[in-house]
Amino acid sequence: VPYESADSIAFGVMRATLGEFEKNSSIMPDKISGNRMINAMANRMNVGCTDRYQTHLCQYRDTGMLALVGACDEVAVRHMVLEFMFNTTMLAYSTQEEEIARGKRLFKGSLLAGQGSVAKRTDTIGTQLLAYGRVIPSEEL
């Protein structure tokens, strides 16, 4: 989805809702996570699923894509891919209001996070100039 698409925000919320996971790196145990995909990945550790996954939203002026990237052993590839497909499809059919609210909070936080660092701010300014032709203030986001 391109930056200027009306669906751009929806895809950002989808990315945030799917989240990211790394085995044994969270303060809260992943097995009791409120995120469906993290919970499913953590609870399948006995049969093998994934060691980590990330979601990326790659957007350009005229195109874009939502990408799910994971790392696992060769036995668990099928489980991981099926979990990706199932949870992505579930976003369209049975998403709870609390999941959407959490995704919106995470998406807004990711837009504003790191604005204090010079590198992040210049990256944001450059991306906005290329995509929109202007710098968008935080209040407008």
N, CA, C and O atoms as a DFTB+ gen file, in Angstrom:
564 C
 N C O
     1  1       0.855      -1.164       0.000
     2  2       0.000       0.000       0.000
     3  2       0.906       1.233       0.000
     4  3       1.787       1.339       0.853
     5  1       0.713       2.151      -0.920
     6  2       1.543       3.353      -0.944
     7  2       1.284       4.260       0.264
     8  3       0.256       4.144       0.931
     9  1       2.224       5.153       0.532
    10  2       2.103       6.081       1.658
    11  2       0.810       6.885       1.607
    12  3       0.141       7.055       2.626
    13  1       0.463       7.372       0.437
    14  2      -0.675       8.280       0.328
    15  2      -2.019       7.559       0.240
    16  3      -3.055       8.214       0.127
    17  1      -2.025       6.253       0.289
    18  2      -3.274       5.495       0.226
    19  2      -4.076       5.695       1.512
    20  3      -3.510       5.892       2.587
    21  1      -5.387       5.641       1.383
    22  2      -6.254       5.734       2.564
    23  2      -6.073       4.505       3.458
    24  3      -6.369       4.564       4.651
    25  1      -5.596       3.409       2.904
    26  2      -5.393       2.184       3.675
    27  2      -4.043       2.127       4.380
    28  3      -3.763       1.165       5.094
    29  1      -3.214       3.129       4.192
    30  2      -1.886       3.136       4.781
    31  2      -1.936       3.026       6.301
    32  3      -1.165       2.270       6.892
    33  1      -2.824       3.764       6.931
    34  2      -2.953       3.730       8.390
    35  2      -3.459       2.359       8.835
    36  3      -2.976       1.815       9.828
    37  1      -4.419       1.800       8.113
    38  2      -4.950       0.480       8.462
    39  2      -3.858      -0.584       8.409
    40  3      -3.810      -1.464       9.268
    41  1      -2.984      -0.510       7.413
    42  2      -1.894      -1.472       7.318
    43  2      -0.871      -1.256       8.431
    44  3      -0.262      -2.217       8.902
    45  1      -0.676      -0.012       8.856
    46  2       0.200       0.263       9.995
    47  2      -0.353      -0.343      11.275
    48  3       0.398      -0.887      12.085
    49  1      -1.664      -0.251      11.459
    50  2      -2.308      -0.859      12.631
    51  2      -2.230      -2.379      12.535
    52  3      -2.041      -3.048      13.551
    53  1      -2.374      -2.936      11.329
    54  2      -2.230      -4.386      11.144
    55  2      -0.826      -4.836      11.538
    56  3      -0.657      -5.836      12.235
    57  1       0.166      -4.095      11.090
    58  2       1.555      -4.441      11.436
    59  2       1.748      -4.418      12.942
    60  3       2.350      -5.329      13.510
    61  1       1.243      -3.385      13.585
    62  2       1.393      -3.273      15.037
    63  2       0.613      -4.364      15.770
    64  3       1.067      -4.870      16.796
    65  1      -0.556      -4.728      15.247
    66  2      -1.380      -5.761      15.877
    67  2      -0.707      -7.128      15.781
    68  3      -0.746      -7.898      16.740
    69  1      -0.099      -7.437      14.655
    70  2       0.609      -8.711      14.512
    71  2       1.862      -8.737      15.378
    72  3       2.240      -9.791      15.890
    73  1       2.503      -7.596      15.545
    74  2       3.623      -7.463      16.475
    75  2       4.893      -8.150      16.034
    76  3       5.089      -8.468      14.861
    77  1       5.749      -8.370      17.015
    78  2       6.994      -9.094      16.790
    79  2       7.295      -9.926      18.022
    80  3       6.830      -9.621      19.121
    81  1       8.068     -10.967      17.832
    82  2       8.289     -11.956      18.882
    83  2       9.725     -12.439      18.840
    84  3      10.281     -12.691      17.771
    85  1      10.314     -12.563      20.011
    86  2      11.606     -13.232      20.132
    87  2      11.538     -14.098      21.378
    88  3      11.231     -13.617      22.468
    89  1      11.823     -15.359      21.207
    90  2      11.684     -16.329      22.284
    91  2      12.515     -15.914      23.506
    92  3      13.697     -15.594      23.383
    93  1      11.893     -15.924      24.664
    94  2      12.527     -15.663      25.963
    95  2      13.173     -14.288      26.083
    96  3      14.161     -14.139      26.801
    97  1      12.638     -13.279      25.397
    98  2      13.240     -11.951      25.504
    99  2      12.312     -10.932      26.152
   100  3      12.703      -9.780      26.345
   101  1      11.102     -11.331      26.487
   102  2      10.113     -10.406      27.016
   103  2      10.092     -10.441      28.539
   104  3      10.409     -11.458      29.155
   105  1       9.713      -9.315      29.133
   106  2       9.547      -9.262      30.584
   107  2       8.342     -10.109      30.980
   108  3       8.397     -10.878      31.939
   109  1       7.253      -9.957      30.226
   110  2       6.051     -10.748      30.465
   111  2       6.195     -12.077      29.727
   112  3       6.642     -12.096      28.580
   113  1       5.826     -13.180      30.359
   114  2       5.912     -14.465      29.655
   115  2       5.069     -14.448      28.380
   116  3       3.906     -14.044      28.399
   117  1       5.658     -14.884      27.290
   118  2       4.978     -14.867      25.994
   119  2       3.758     -15.777      25.967
   120  3       2.835     -15.555      25.183
   121  1       3.748     -16.804      26.820
   122  2       2.631     -17.749      26.829
   123  2       1.339     -17.116      27.329
   124  3       0.263     -17.663      27.090
   125  1       1.413     -15.979      28.015
   126  2       0.198     -15.311      28.484
   127  2       0.000     -13.957      27.790
   128  3      -0.763     -13.120      28.273
   129  1       0.674     -13.747      26.677
   130  2       0.564     -12.495      25.933
   131  2      -0.856     -12.314      25.401
   132  3      -1.523     -13.287      25.049
   133  1      -1.311     -11.066      25.346
   134  2      -2.609     -10.748      24.779
   135  2      -2.600     -10.755      23.260
   136  3      -3.663     -10.767      22.638
   137  1      -1.426     -10.749      22.654
   138  2      -1.292     -10.806      21.201
   139  2      -1.483     -12.252      20.755
   140  3      -0.749     -13.137      21.195
   141  1      -2.458     -12.499      19.892
   142  2      -2.785     -13.866      19.465
   143  2      -1.613     -14.600      18.840
   144  3      -1.363     -15.765      19.148
   145  1      -0.892     -13.911      17.957
   146  2       0.174     -14.594      17.239
   147  2       1.343     -14.892      18.176
   148  3       1.924     -15.975      18.104
   149  1       1.695     -13.959      19.045
   150  2       2.773     -14.216      20.013
   151  2       2.379     -15.368      20.915
   152  3       3.188     -16.256      21.184
   153  1       1.142     -15.358      21.383
   154  2       0.647     -16.422      22.251
   155  2       0.716     -17.773      21.541
   156  3       1.170     -18.756      22.126
   157  1       0.272     -17.829      20.295
   158  2       0.292     -19.089      19.547
   159  2       1.717     -19.581      19.315
   160  3       1.999     -20.771      19.457
   161  1       2.608     -18.668      18.960
   162  2       4.004     -19.061      18.717
   163  2       4.650     -19.572      19.998
   164  3       5.364     -20.574      19.972
   165  1       4.407     -18.897      21.119
   166  2       5.021     -19.289      22.387
   167  2       4.466     -20.616      22.898
   168  3       5.207     -21.422      23.460
   169  1       3.182     -20.844      22.711
   170  2       2.578     -22.073      23.217
   171  2       2.873     -23.283      22.337
   172  3       2.606     -24.413      22.747
   173  1       3.407     -23.079      21.163
   174  2       3.789     -24.199      20.297
   175  2       5.272     -24.516      20.392
   176  3       5.797     -25.270      19.573
   177  1       5.942     -23.960      21.365
   178  2       7.379     -24.178      21.481
   179  2       7.724     -25.649      21.691
   180  3       8.808     -26.085      21.303
   181  1       6.824     -26.422      22.298
   182  2       7.115     -27.840      22.522
   183  2       7.227     -28.596      21.205
   184  3       8.061     -29.492      21.078
   185  1       6.392     -28.245      20.216
   186  2       6.444     -28.931      18.930
   187  2       7.285     -28.148      17.929
   188  3       7.500     -28.606      16.807
   189  1       7.746     -27.006      18.314
   190  2       8.573     -26.204      17.429
   191  2       7.743     -25.315      16.529
   192  3       6.901     -25.797      15.770
   193  1       7.974     -24.044      16.611
   194  2       7.278     -23.135      15.706
   195  2       8.265     -22.105      15.199
   196  3       8.707     -22.177      14.052
   197  1       8.611     -21.155      16.034
   198  2       9.547     -20.131      15.571
   199  2      10.356     -19.598      16.740
   200  3       9.892     -19.592      17.880
   201  1      11.559     -19.154      16.450
   202  2      12.396     -18.535      17.469
   203  2      12.124     -17.043      17.547
   204  3      12.185     -16.437      18.616
   205  1      11.820     -16.463      16.390
   206  2      11.484     -15.037      16.353
   207  2      10.778     -14.707      15.055
   208  3      10.936     -15.397      14.048
   209  1       9.994     -13.638      15.098
   210  2       9.406     -13.109      13.873
   211  2       9.241     -11.608      14.011
   212  3       9.167     -11.079      15.120
   213  1       9.184     -10.935      12.890
   214  2       8.969      -9.498      12.826
   215  2       8.010      -9.198      11.692
   216  3       7.953      -9.915      10.693
   217  1       7.260      -8.128      11.867
   218  2       6.415      -7.647      10.780
   219  2       6.984      -6.322      10.299
   220  3       7.426      -5.494      11.096
   221  1       6.967      -6.135       9.004
   222  2       7.480      -4.911       8.397
   223  2       6.439      -4.352       7.445
   224  3       5.752      -5.100       6.749
   225  1       6.331      -3.058       7.419
   226  2       5.480      -2.391       6.447
   227  2       6.400      -1.540       5.586
   228  3       6.868      -0.484       6.012
   229  1       6.652      -2.004       4.383
   230  2       7.532      -1.300       3.453
   231  2       6.655      -0.494       2.507
   232  3       5.923      -1.062       1.696
   233  1       6.730       0.820       2.609
   234  2       5.888       1.682       1.785
   235  2       6.748       2.608       0.940
   236  3       7.804       3.074       1.368
   237  1       6.269       2.861      -0.265
   238  2       6.928       3.756      -1.191
   239  2       5.877       4.702      -1.759
   240  3       4.709       4.642      -1.374
   241  1       6.279       5.546      -2.644
   242  2       5.352       6.533      -3.202
   243  2       4.194       5.880      -3.968
   244  3       3.061       6.354      -3.889
   245  1       4.467       4.803      -4.702
   246  2       3.427       4.216      -5.546
   247  2       3.079       2.769      -5.214
   248  3       2.191       2.197      -5.846
   249  1       3.750       2.164      -4.246
   250  2       3.477       0.770      -3.896
   251  2       3.944       0.489      -2.474
   252  3       4.516       1.363      -1.823
   253  1       3.711      -0.685      -2.008
   254  2       4.155      -1.085      -0.682
   255  2       3.756      -2.518      -0.397
   256  3       3.039      -3.142      -1.180
   257  1       4.234      -3.048       0.750
   258  2       3.871      -4.416       1.116
   259  2       3.999      -4.609       2.619
   260  3       4.799      -3.954       3.287
   261  1       3.196      -5.515       3.124
   262  2       3.266      -5.955       4.508
   263  2       4.040      -7.261       4.495
   264  3       3.643      -8.207       3.816
   265  1       5.135      -7.325       5.233
   266  2       5.990      -8.507       5.214
   267  2       6.095      -9.103       6.610
   268  3       6.224      -8.382       7.599
   269  1       6.039     -10.412       6.675
   270  2       6.262     -11.158       7.913
   271  2       7.539     -11.959       7.717
   272  3       7.651     -12.725       6.760
   273  1       8.494     -11.790       8.609
   274  2       9.782     -12.457       8.499
   275  2      10.014     -13.241       9.776
   276  3       9.882     -12.693      10.870
   277  1      10.356     -14.514       9.656
   278  2      10.561     -15.340      10.834
   279  2      11.809     -16.182      10.737
   280  3      12.347     -16.404       9.652
   281  1      12.265     -16.652      11.892
   282  2      13.426     -17.535      11.961
   283  2      13.034     -18.775      12.766
   284  3      12.505     -18.671      13.873
   285  1      13.300     -19.940      12.193
   286  2      12.985     -21.195      12.867
   287  2      13.868     -22.296      12.297
   288  3      14.610     -22.082      11.339
   289  1      13.774     -23.485      12.907
   290  2      14.512     -24.605      12.326
   291  2      13.701     -25.197      11.171
   292  3      12.529     -24.866      10.993
   293  1      14.331     -26.065      10.398
   294  2      13.692     -26.547       9.176
   295  2      12.446     -27.395       9.437
   296  3      11.589     -27.513       8.561
   297  1      12.336     -27.977      10.608
   298  2      11.169     -28.794      10.937
   299  2       9.933     -27.924      11.159
   300  3       8.813     -28.362      10.895
   301  1      10.125     -26.706      11.637
   302  2       9.017     -25.854      12.036
   303  2       8.555     -24.872      10.965
   304  3       7.659     -24.069      11.223
   305  1       9.133     -24.913       9.785
   306  2       8.784     -23.933       8.744
   307  2       7.297     -23.984       8.414
   308  3       6.648     -22.944       8.307
   309  1       6.764     -25.170       8.256
   310  2       5.343     -25.304       7.924
   311  2       4.457     -24.712       9.013
   312  3       3.510     -23.986       8.713
   313  1       4.757     -25.015      10.278
   314  2       3.982     -24.464      11.397
   315  2       4.028     -22.941      11.391
   316  3       3.005     -22.280      11.573
   317  1       5.217     -22.391      11.181
   318  2       5.380     -20.943      11.209
   319  2       4.592     -20.276      10.082
   320  3       3.896     -19.288      10.315
   321  1       4.695     -20.800       8.885
   322  2       3.983     -20.215       7.743
   323  2       2.475     -20.315       7.948
   324  3       1.750     -19.362       7.660
   325  1       1.994     -21.455       8.441
   326  2       0.560     -21.605       8.701
   327  2       0.084     -20.636       9.788
   328  3      -1.018     -20.097       9.687
   329  1       0.886     -20.410      10.808
   330  2       0.532     -19.431      11.846
   331  2       0.457     -18.029      11.254
   332  3      -0.464     -17.272      11.562
   333  1       1.424     -17.679      10.404
   334  2       1.397     -16.372       9.738
   335  2       0.111     -16.201       8.939
   336  3      -0.578     -15.188       9.061
   337  1      -0.205     -17.198       8.123
   338  2      -1.391     -17.107       7.270
   339  2      -2.668     -17.063       8.109
   340  3      -3.560     -16.263       7.828
   341  1      -2.765     -17.897       9.119
   342  2      -3.959     -17.947       9.959
   343  2      -4.185     -16.620      10.676
   344  3      -5.294     -16.086      10.649
   345  1      -3.149     -16.084      11.314
   346  2      -3.313     -14.853      12.087
   347  2      -3.538     -13.631      11.205
   348  3      -4.245     -12.706      11.606
   349  1      -2.956     -13.609      10.022
   350  2      -3.208     -12.510       9.099
   351  2      -4.651     -12.559       8.604
   352  3      -5.301     -11.521       8.479
   353  1      -5.147     -13.750       8.324
   354  2      -6.536     -13.908       7.901
   355  2      -7.494     -13.564       9.038
   356  3      -8.552     -12.979       8.803
   357  1      -7.133     -13.920      10.259
   358  2      -7.981     -13.627      11.426
   359  2      -8.194     -12.124      11.615
   360  3      -9.207     -11.712      12.180
   361  1      -7.260     -11.310      11.153
   362  2      -7.427      -9.860      11.267
   363  2      -8.679      -9.392      10.537
   364  3      -9.303      -8.413      10.944
   365  1      -9.050     -10.080       9.467
   366  2     -10.212      -9.673       8.681
   367  2     -11.526     -10.203       9.244
   368  3     -12.578      -9.614       8.994
   369  1     -11.493     -11.300       9.996
   370  2     -12.737     -11.954      10.383
   371  2     -13.077     -11.924      11.866
   372  3     -14.253     -11.827      12.215
   373  1     -12.111     -12.003      12.728
   374  2     -12.468     -12.119      14.148
   375  2     -11.501     -11.360      15.051
   376  3     -10.922     -11.934      15.974
   377  1     -11.335     -10.105      14.788
   378  2     -10.475      -9.279      15.625
   379  2     -11.321      -8.615      16.710
   380  3     -12.394      -8.078      16.435
   381  1     -10.829      -8.659      17.929
   382  2     -11.525      -8.051      19.057
   383  2     -11.198      -6.554      19.120
   384  3     -10.155      -6.116      18.632
   385  1     -12.095      -5.784      19.722
   386  2     -11.885      -4.337      19.861
   387  2     -10.613      -4.029      20.648
   388  3      -9.906      -3.072      20.333
   389  1     -10.321      -4.828      21.660
   390  2      -9.125      -4.580      22.469
   391  2      -7.846      -4.803      21.659
   392  3      -6.848      -4.118      21.882
   393  1      -7.866      -5.759      20.718
   394  2      -6.708      -5.976      19.856
   395  2      -6.477      -4.776      18.939
   396  3      -5.340      -4.350      18.737
   397  1      -7.559      -4.237      18.387
   398  2      -7.449      -3.059      17.518
   399  2      -6.968      -1.863      18.323
   400  3      -6.116      -1.108      17.855
   401  1      -7.501      -1.679      19.525
   402  2      -7.074      -0.562      20.378
   403  2      -5.594      -0.678      20.718
   404  3      -4.872       0.319      20.697
   405  1      -5.134      -1.898      21.036
   406  2      -3.710      -2.098      21.333
   407  2      -2.866      -1.822      20.094
   408  3      -1.805      -1.204      20.184
   409  1      -3.341      -2.286      18.929
   410  2      -2.619      -2.031      17.682
   411  2      -2.519      -0.550      17.370
   412  3      -1.474      -0.080      16.921
   413  1      -3.603       0.194      17.604
   414  2      -3.574       1.651      17.378
   415  2      -2.576       2.328      18.307
   416  3      -1.812       3.195      17.881
   417  1      -2.584       1.928      19.586
   418  2      -1.629       2.518      20.543
   419  2      -0.192       2.232      20.131
   420  3       0.657       3.123      20.161
   421  1       0.078       0.990      19.746
   422  2       1.437       0.628      19.335
   423  2       1.854       1.359      18.062
   424  3       3.003       1.782      17.932
   425  1       0.915       1.506      17.124
   426  2       1.212       2.202      15.872
   427  2       1.513       3.673      16.128
   428  3       2.483       4.207      15.591
   429  1       0.687       4.337      16.946
   430  2       0.951       5.736      17.283
   431  2       2.286       5.891      18.000
   432  3       3.043       6.826      17.738
   433  1       2.561       4.962      18.905
   434  2       3.843       5.003      19.618
   435  2       5.021       4.830      18.688
   436  3       6.050       5.483      18.860
   437  1       4.880       3.948      17.692
   438  2       5.990       3.744      16.751
   439  2       6.211       4.965      15.862
   440  3       7.334       5.233      15.437
   441  1       5.139       5.702      15.583
   442  2       5.286       6.925      14.775
   443  2       6.035       8.013      15.548
   444  3       6.808       8.777      14.970
   445  1       5.799       8.069      16.843
   446  2       6.384       9.142      17.642
   447  2       7.641       8.724      18.390
   448  3       8.359       9.581      18.904
   449  1       7.923       7.433      18.462
   450  2       9.085       6.944      19.208
   451  2      10.388       7.388      18.560
   452  3      10.520       7.386      17.336
   453  1      11.316       7.757      19.370
   454  2      12.636       8.110      18.877
   455  2      12.735       9.447      18.186
   456  3      13.748       9.729      17.547
   457  1      11.708      10.289      18.293
   458  2      11.758      11.594      17.644
   459  2      12.843      12.477      18.257
   460  3      13.245      13.474      17.657
   461  1      13.316      12.115      19.443
   462  2      14.371      12.899      20.084
   463  2      15.743      12.660      19.470
   464  3      16.597      13.546      19.515
   465  1      15.972      11.484      18.898
   466  2      17.284      11.210      18.325
   467  2      17.392      11.858      16.946
   468  3      16.434      11.871      16.173
   469  1      18.551      12.381      16.662
   470  2      18.782      13.085      15.402
   471  2      18.637      12.142      14.214
   472  3      18.043      12.507      13.199
   473  1      19.176      10.930      14.333
   474  2      19.118       9.975      13.224
   475  2      17.680       9.595      12.894
   476  3      17.305       9.558      11.722
   477  1      16.874       9.313      13.910
   478  2      15.480       8.941      13.673
   479  2      14.696      10.113      13.089
   480  3      13.881       9.935      12.184
   481  1      14.945      11.295      13.606
   482  2      14.215      12.481      13.119
   483  2      14.559      12.764      11.652
   484  3      13.663      13.044      10.856
   485  1      15.839      12.694      11.286
   486  2      16.220      12.948       9.889
   487  2      15.675      11.867       8.967
   488  3      15.295      12.152       7.831
   489  1      15.634      10.620       9.453
   490  2      15.046       9.539       8.664
   491  2      13.563       9.802       8.427
   492  3      13.066       9.611       7.317
   493  1      12.857      10.239       9.466
   494  2      11.428      10.537       9.346
   495  2      11.196      11.700       8.392
   496  3      10.286      11.645       7.564
   497  1      12.003      12.750       8.494
   498  2      11.862      13.920       7.613
   499  2      12.109      13.527       6.158
   500  3      11.355      13.924       5.270
   501  1      13.158      12.750       5.916
   502  2      13.466      12.312       4.550
   503  2      12.366      11.453       3.963
   504  3      11.998      11.621       2.801
   505  1      11.835      10.526       4.764
   506  2      10.748       9.665       4.302
   507  2       9.509      10.476       3.971
   508  3       8.865      10.238       2.949
   509  1       9.168      11.437       4.828
   510  2       7.982      12.262       4.597
   511  2       8.161      13.155       3.373
   512  3       7.218      13.351       2.606
   513  1       9.356      13.693       3.186
   514  2       9.597      14.525       1.997
   515  2       9.462      13.715       0.711
   516  3       8.889      14.192      -0.268
   517  1       9.988      12.492       0.713
   518  2       9.889      11.655      -0.476
   519  2       8.460      11.181      -0.727
   520  3       8.019      11.109      -1.874
   521  1       7.746      10.862       0.334
   522  2       6.407      10.303       0.168
   523  2       5.338      11.360      -0.049
   524  3       4.476      11.206      -0.914
   525  1       5.390      12.436       0.735
   526  2       4.316      13.432       0.718
   527  2       4.717      14.772       0.117
   528  3       3.862      15.608      -0.176
   529  1       6.018      14.973      -0.066
   530  2       6.482      16.249      -0.603
   531  2       6.561      17.347       0.442
   532  3       6.821      18.502       0.104
   533  1       6.341      17.009       1.707
   534  2       6.413      17.979       2.797
   535  2       6.636      17.229       4.105
   536  3       6.449      16.015       4.179
   537  1       7.039      17.971       5.134
   538  2       7.211      17.393       6.471
   539  2       5.878      17.530       7.212
   540  3       5.286      18.609       7.256
   541  1       5.426      16.433       7.784
   542  2       4.143      16.433       8.491
   543  2       4.420      16.569       9.989
   544  3       5.152      15.758      10.557
   545  1       3.840      17.591      10.636
   546  2       4.051      17.754      12.073
   547  2       3.394      16.628      12.879
   548  3       2.441      16.005      12.410
   549  1       3.899      16.366      14.088
   550  2       3.385      15.288      14.930
   551  2       1.901      15.438      15.217
   552  3       1.178      14.446      15.296
   553  1       1.447      16.673      15.374
   554  2       0.034      16.914      15.690
   555  2      -0.879      16.436      14.568
   556  3      -2.003      16.004      14.822
   557  1      -0.402      16.511      13.334
   558  2      -1.205      16.108      12.188
   559  2      -1.292      14.598      12.034
   560  3      -2.237      14.077      11.442
   561  1      -0.291      13.895      12.575
   562  2      -0.298      12.441      12.490
   563  2      -1.419      11.898      13.332
   564  3      -1.605      10.684      13.402
